[in-house]
């Protein structure tokens, strides 16, 4: 959590562990149809989206090393990735635990 906190401080300007909240509590955004008993609030803030050409090359190399083939580079999977830029998002809530397709349905 400490490393994530340091990253978040640099990007959003503040950091605290998100407190789990019940889905019936006042929300900063719409609830999912599959809301479980606990959701966490993600505050509004900035983050860095996109990647550098070097990061995309590293992703291609990692894929080749783990998949033992170069399919990602051959099909230019990461070619549409935008250049690094800052994005500001509104606050929202997200399920604390992963939601299965069955639970969402």
Backbone as a printed PyTorch tensor [residue, N CA C, xyz], in Angstrom:
tensor([[[  0.8290,  -1.1910,   0.0000],
         [  0.0000,   0.0000,   0.0000],
         [  0.8670,   1.2450,   0.0000]],

        [[  2.0400,   1.1710,   0.6480],
         [  2.8940,   2.3400,   0.7450],
         [  3.3490,   2.8240,  -0.6310]],

        [[  3.7430,   1.8900,  -1.5220],
         [  4.1780,   2.2810,  -2.8600],
         [  3.0200,   2.8850,  -3.6390]],

        [[  1.8470,   2.2630,  -3.5480],
         [  0.6820,   2.8150,  -4.2300],
         [  0.3640,   4.1990,  -3.6930]],

        [[  0.4780,   4.3630,  -2.3820],
         [  0.1780,   5.6440,  -1.7470],
         [  1.1350,   6.7160,  -2.2690]],

        [[  2.4110,   6.3890,  -2.3730],
         [  3.3850,   7.3650,  -2.8590],
         [  3.0580,   7.7690,  -4.2850]],

        [[  2.6790,   6.8030,  -5.1050],
         [  2.3130,   7.1110,  -6.4790],
         [  1.0780,   7.9960,  -6.5130]],

        [[  0.0820,   7.6580,  -5.7000],
         [ -1.1440,   8.4450,  -5.6860],
         [ -0.9110,   9.8600,  -5.1860]],

        [[ -0.0260,  10.0160,  -4.2020],
         [  0.2680,  11.3520,  -3.6950],
         [  0.8240,  12.2120,  -4.8190]],

        [[  1.7100,  11.6330,  -5.6270],
         [  2.2930,  12.3930,  -6.7210],
         [  1.2780,  12.7400,  -7.7930]],

        [[  0.3030,  11.8900,  -7.9940],
         [ -0.6530,  12.1190,  -9.0700],
         [ -1.8750,  12.8960,  -8.6260]],

        [[ -2.4120,  12.5570,  -7.4600],
         [ -3.6740,  13.1680,  -7.0440],
         [ -3.5000,  14.2010,  -5.9440]],

        [[ -2.3290,  14.2360,  -5.3200],
         [ -2.0780,  15.2490,  -4.3160],
         [ -2.4580,  14.8390,  -2.9020]],

        [[ -3.0770,  13.6920,  -2.6920],
         [ -3.4310,  13.2370,  -1.3590],
         [ -3.4940,  11.7220,  -1.3790]],

        [[ -3.3750,  11.1290,  -0.1870],
         [ -3.4320,   9.6820,  -0.1550],
         [ -3.9580,   9.2050,   1.1770]],

        [[ -4.8970,   8.3010,   1.1190],
         [ -5.3530,   7.5910,   2.2990],
         [ -5.9520,   6.2970,   1.8170]],

        [[ -5.9040,   5.2940,   2.6560],
         [ -6.4830,   4.0140,   2.2710],
         [ -7.9830,   4.1950,   2.1010]],

        [[ -8.5350,   3.7350,   0.9740],
         [ -9.9740,   3.8930,   0.7810],
         [-10.7430,   3.0510,   1.7810]],

        [[-11.7610,   3.6400,   2.3650],
         [-12.5560,   2.9370,   3.3600],
         [-13.6940,   2.1990,   2.6720]],

        [[-13.8440,   0.8910,   2.9590],
         [-14.9780,   0.1740,   2.3840],
         [-16.2890,   0.7910,   2.8620]],

        [[-17.2470,   0.8730,   1.9820],
         [-18.5480,   1.4220,   2.3490],
         [-19.6440,   0.5170,   1.8270]],

        [[-20.7630,   0.5700,   2.4610],
         [-21.8940,  -0.2450,   2.0360],
         [-22.5150,   0.3670,   0.7990]],

        [[-22.9770,  -0.4420,  -0.1660],
         [-23.5060,   0.1200,  -1.4050],
         [-24.7430,   0.9790,  -1.2300]],

        [[-25.4230,   0.9080,  -0.0940],
         [-26.5950,   1.7510,   0.1100],
         [-26.2290,   3.1380,   0.6180]],

        [[-24.9590,   3.3540,   0.9470],
         [-24.5210,   4.6650,   1.4250],
         [-24.5660,   5.6590,   0.2640]],

        [[-24.5910,   6.9380,   0.5930],
         [-24.6140,   7.9730,  -0.4580],
         [-23.4180,   7.7770,  -1.3710]],

        [[-23.6530,   7.7910,  -2.6620],
         [-22.5980,   7.5030,  -3.6340],
         [-22.1930,   8.7580,  -4.3810]],

        [[-20.9370,   8.7480,  -4.8450],
         [-20.4710,   9.8270,  -5.7050],
         [-20.7090,   9.4680,  -7.1570]],

        [[-21.1820,   8.2560,  -7.3990],
         [-21.4540,   7.8030,  -8.7570],
         [-22.4660,   6.6760,  -8.7120]],

        [[-22.9160,   6.2320,  -9.8580],
         [-23.9310,   5.1760,  -9.8860],
         [-23.3640,   3.8510,  -9.3920]],

        [[-24.2130,   3.0660,  -8.7510],
         [-23.8190,   1.7360,  -8.3090],
         [-23.9030,   0.7710,  -9.4810]],

        [[-23.0800,  -0.2570,  -9.4340],
         [-23.2130,  -1.2940, -10.4440],
         [-24.4130,  -2.1540, -10.0890]],

        [[-24.9400,  -2.8460, -11.0700],
         [-26.0670,  -3.7330, -10.8210],
         [-25.6440,  -4.9270,  -9.9770]],

        [[-24.3450,  -5.1880,  -9.9130],
         [-23.8360,  -6.3430,  -9.1810],
         [-23.1490,  -5.9260,  -7.8870]],

        [[-23.5480,  -4.8030,  -7.3250],
         [-22.8790,  -4.2970,  -6.1220],
         [-22.8620,  -5.3500,  -5.0270]],

        [[-21.6900,  -5.5850,  -4.4850],
         [-21.5970,  -6.5160,  -3.3750],
         [-21.7640,  -5.7420,  -2.0740]],

        [[-21.4690,  -6.3690,  -0.9720],
         [-21.6980,  -5.7290,   0.3220],
         [-20.7360,  -4.5800,   0.5830]],

        [[-19.5980,  -4.5420,  -0.1070],
         [-18.6490,  -3.4730,   0.1460],
         [-18.1280,  -2.8860,  -1.1590]],

        [[-18.1470,  -1.5760,  -1.2080],
         [-17.5780,  -0.8550,  -2.3370],
         [-16.6020,   0.1570,  -1.7520]],

        [[-15.6850,   0.6280,  -2.5670],
         [-14.7640,   1.6640,  -2.1050],
         [-14.9710,   2.9060,  -2.9510]],

        [[-14.7830,   4.0430,  -2.3200],
         [-14.9070,   5.3210,  -3.0170],
         [-13.5440,   5.6930,  -3.5870]],

        [[-13.5280,   6.0210,  -4.8460],
         [-12.3160,   6.5160,  -5.5070],
         [-12.5260,   8.0140,  -5.6920]],

        [[-11.7010,   8.8300,  -5.0540],
         [-11.9240,  10.2760,  -5.1430],
         [-11.5960,  10.8240,  -6.5340]],

        [[-12.1830,  11.9440,  -6.8520],
         [-11.8530,  12.6280,  -8.0990],
         [-10.3700,  12.9710,  -8.0850]],

        [[ -9.7540,  12.9670,  -9.2360],
         [ -8.3430,  13.3220,  -9.2820],
         [ -7.7350,  13.0550, -10.6430]],

        [[ -6.4480,  13.3370, -10.7240],
         [ -5.7110,  13.1670, -11.9760],
         [ -4.9140,  11.8720, -11.9360]],

        [[ -4.7050,  11.3010, -13.1190],
         [ -3.8080,  10.1640, -13.2500],
         [ -3.1270,  10.2550, -14.6040]],

        [[ -2.0630,   9.4970, -14.7530],
         [ -1.3310,   9.4840, -16.0150],
         [ -1.8500,   8.3210, -16.8320]],

        [[ -2.3250,   8.6090, -18.0340],
         [ -2.8100,   7.5910, -18.9570],
         [ -1.8370,   7.5020, -20.1260]],

        [[ -1.9400,   6.4310, -20.8870],
         [ -1.0910,   6.2680, -22.0480],
         [  0.2840,   5.7290, -21.6910]],

        [[  1.1530,   5.6690, -22.6720],
         [  2.4880,   5.1220, -22.4490],
         [  3.4830,   5.7460, -23.4210]],

        [[  4.7450,   5.5700, -23.1040],
         [  5.8170,   6.0520, -23.9760],
         [  6.1500,   4.9480, -24.9850]],

        [[  6.8260,   5.2910, -26.0780],
         [  7.2480,   4.2420, -27.0150],
         [  8.1160,   3.1770, -26.3360]],

        [[  8.9420,   3.5940, -25.3900],
         [  9.7960,   2.6460, -24.6730],
         [  8.9580,   1.6680, -23.8360]],

        [[  7.8960,   2.1750, -23.2010],
         [  7.0220,   1.3000, -22.4160],
         [  6.2850,   0.3060, -23.3140]],

        [[  5.8680,   0.7500, -24.4800],
         [  5.2030,  -0.1620, -25.4120],
         [  6.1710,  -1.2310, -25.9060]],

        [[  7.4080,  -0.8330, -26.2120],
         [  8.4230,  -1.8180, -26.6240],
         [  8.6650,  -2.8380, -25.5170]],

        [[  8.7270,  -2.3690, -24.2740],
         [  8.9260,  -3.2830, -23.1410],
         [  7.7380,  -4.2350, -23.0030]],

        [[  6.5230,  -3.7430, -23.2400],
         [  5.3390,  -4.6000, -23.1700],
         [  5.4010,  -5.6750, -24.2510]],

        [[  5.8150,  -5.3010, -25.4520],
         [  5.9730,  -6.2950, -26.5220],
         [  7.0200,  -7.3410, -26.1340]],

        [[  8.1490,  -6.8700, -25.5760],
         [  9.2140,  -7.7910, -25.1720],
         [  8.7360,  -8.7300, -24.0670]],

        [[  7.9940,  -8.1870, -23.0860],
         [  7.4650,  -9.0220, -22.0020],
         [  6.5060, -10.0770, -22.5440]],

        [[  5.6480,  -9.6770, -23.4840],
         [  4.7100, -10.6410, -24.0590],
         [  5.4780, -11.7530, -24.7650]],

        [[  6.4600, -11.3700, -25.5680],
         [  7.2400, -12.3760, -26.2950],
         [  7.9460, -13.3140, -25.3220]],

        [[  8.4720, -12.7770, -24.2410],
         [  9.1950, -13.6040, -23.2660],
         [  8.2710, -14.5870, -22.5450]],

        [[  7.0420, -14.1860, -22.2730],
         [  6.1370, -15.0680, -21.5350],
         [  5.3250, -15.9750, -22.4540]],

        [[  5.0000, -15.4990, -23.6620],
         [  4.1840, -16.3010, -24.5750],
         [  5.0440, -17.1330, -25.5250]],

        [[  6.3330, -16.8380, -25.5620],
         [  7.2830, -17.5270, -26.4370],
         [  6.9320, -17.3800, -27.9210]],

        [[  6.2380, -16.3010, -28.2360],
         [  5.9720, -15.9250, -29.6260],
         [  5.7600, -14.4160, -29.6550]],

        [[  5.7990, -13.8270, -30.8280],
         [  5.7530, -12.3700, -30.9490],
         [  4.4180, -11.8810, -31.5230]],

        [[  3.3340, -12.5480, -31.1720],
         [  2.0060, -12.2250, -31.7010],
         [  1.6290, -10.7700, -31.4510]],

        [[  1.9180, -10.2550, -30.2670],
         [  1.5240,  -8.8820, -29.9280],
         [  2.1620,  -7.8820, -30.8830]],

        [[  3.4600,  -8.0350, -31.1250],
         [  4.1530,  -7.1070, -32.0360],
         [  3.6870,  -7.3180, -33.4770]],

        [[  3.4930,  -8.5770, -33.8640],
         [  3.0650,  -8.8780, -35.2330],
         [  1.7100,  -8.2380, -35.5460]],

        [[  0.8380,  -8.1740, -34.5500],
         [ -0.5060,  -7.6030, -34.7560],
         [ -0.6340,  -6.1780, -34.2160]],

        [[  0.5000,  -5.5990, -33.7750],
         [  0.5390,  -4.2140, -33.2970],
         [ -0.5040,  -3.9380, -32.2130]],

        [[ -0.5980,  -4.8720, -31.2470],
         [ -1.6100,  -4.7690, -30.1960],
         [ -1.5410,  -3.4560, -29.4230]],

        [[ -0.3500,  -2.9350, -29.1900],
         [ -0.2030,  -1.7380, -28.3700],
         [ -0.0090,  -0.4760, -29.2050]],

        [[ -0.1200,  -0.5790, -30.5130],
         [  0.1160,   0.5480, -31.4070],
         [ -0.8870,   1.6800, -31.2580]],

        [[ -2.0970,   1.3780, -30.8150],
         [ -3.1260,   2.4140, -30.6820],
         [ -3.0690,   3.1290, -29.3270]],

        [[ -2.1640,   2.6960, -28.4620],
         [ -2.0280,   3.3330, -27.1410],
         [ -1.6600,   4.8020, -27.3190]],

        [[ -2.3600,   5.6600, -26.6110],
         [ -2.0570,   7.0960, -26.6930],
         [ -0.7420,   7.4100, -25.9940]],

        [[ -0.1340,   8.5340, -26.3650],
         [  1.0570,   9.0070, -25.6700],
         [  0.6770,   9.3740, -24.2390]],

        [[  1.6450,   9.4050, -23.3640],
         [  1.3760,   9.7630, -21.9690],
         [  0.7050,  11.1240, -21.8760]],

        [[ -0.3130,  11.1870, -21.0310],
         [ -1.0040,  12.4590, -20.7890],
         [ -1.7590,  12.3510, -19.4670]],

        [[ -2.1110,  13.4940, -18.8950],
         [ -2.8640,  13.5010, -17.6540],
         [ -4.3520,  13.5510, -17.9530]],

        [[ -5.0990,  12.7920, -17.1680],
         [ -6.5510,  12.7490, -17.2870],
         [ -7.1270,  13.0240, -15.9060]],

        [[ -8.1990,  13.7870, -15.8500],
         [ -8.8960,  14.0330, -14.5850],
         [-10.2200,  13.2860, -14.6330]],

        [[-10.4770,  12.4960, -13.6000],
         [-11.7260,  11.7480, -13.5400],
         [-12.5570,  12.2210, -12.3530]],

        [[-13.8800,  12.1260, -12.4740],
         [-14.7360,  12.4270, -11.3200],
         [-14.6360,  11.2840, -10.3170]],

        [[-15.1000,  11.5060,  -9.1090],
         [-15.1200,  10.4440,  -8.1180],
         [-16.0940,   9.3550,  -8.5300]],

        [[-15.8150,   8.1410,  -8.1060],
         [-16.7080,   7.0220,  -8.3880],
         [-16.5260,   5.9500,  -7.3270]],

        [[-17.3870,   4.9600,  -7.3650],
         [-17.2750,   3.8250,  -6.4460],
         [-17.1050,   2.5580,  -7.2560]],

        [[-16.3820,   1.6090,  -6.6690],
         [-16.1160,   0.3630,  -7.3610],
         [-16.2390,  -0.7830,  -6.3650]],

        [[-16.6800,  -1.9310,  -6.8480],
         [-16.7860,  -3.0960,  -5.9710],
         [-15.4180,  -3.4190,  -5.3970]],

        [[-15.3940,  -3.7580,  -4.1040],
         [-14.1480,  -4.1050,  -3.4320],
         [-13.5990,  -5.4210,  -3.9700]],

        [[-14.4880,  -6.3640,  -4.2770],
         [-14.0760,  -7.6710,  -4.7820],
         [-14.4920,  -7.8030,  -6.2450]],

        [[-13.7890,  -8.6470,  -7.0080],
         [-14.1890,  -8.8590,  -8.4000],
         [-15.6340,  -9.3620,  -8.4980]],

        [[-16.2980,  -8.9930,  -9.5680],
         [-17.6720,  -9.4080,  -9.7950],
         [-17.6880, -10.3990, -10.9580]],

        [[-18.3130, -11.5380, -10.7560],
         [-18.4040, -12.5280, -11.8270],
         [-19.4770, -12.1050, -12.8230]],

        [[-19.4190, -12.6750, -14.0140],
         [-20.4530, -12.3930, -14.9990],
         [-21.8180, -12.8450, -14.4900]],

        [[-21.8460, -13.9690, -13.7890],
         [-23.1160, -14.4880, -13.2500],
         [-23.7140, -13.5120, -12.2250]],

        [[-22.8610, -12.9640, -11.3460],
         [-23.3530, -12.0190, -10.3530],
         [-23.8590, -10.7460, -11.0200]],

        [[-23.1650, -10.2940, -12.0650],
         [-23.5970,  -9.0970, -12.7660],
         [-24.9430,  -9.3320, -13.4630]],

        [[-25.1100, -10.5090, -14.0500],
         [-26.3550, -10.8440, -14.7430],
         [-27.5050, -10.8850, -13.7560]]])
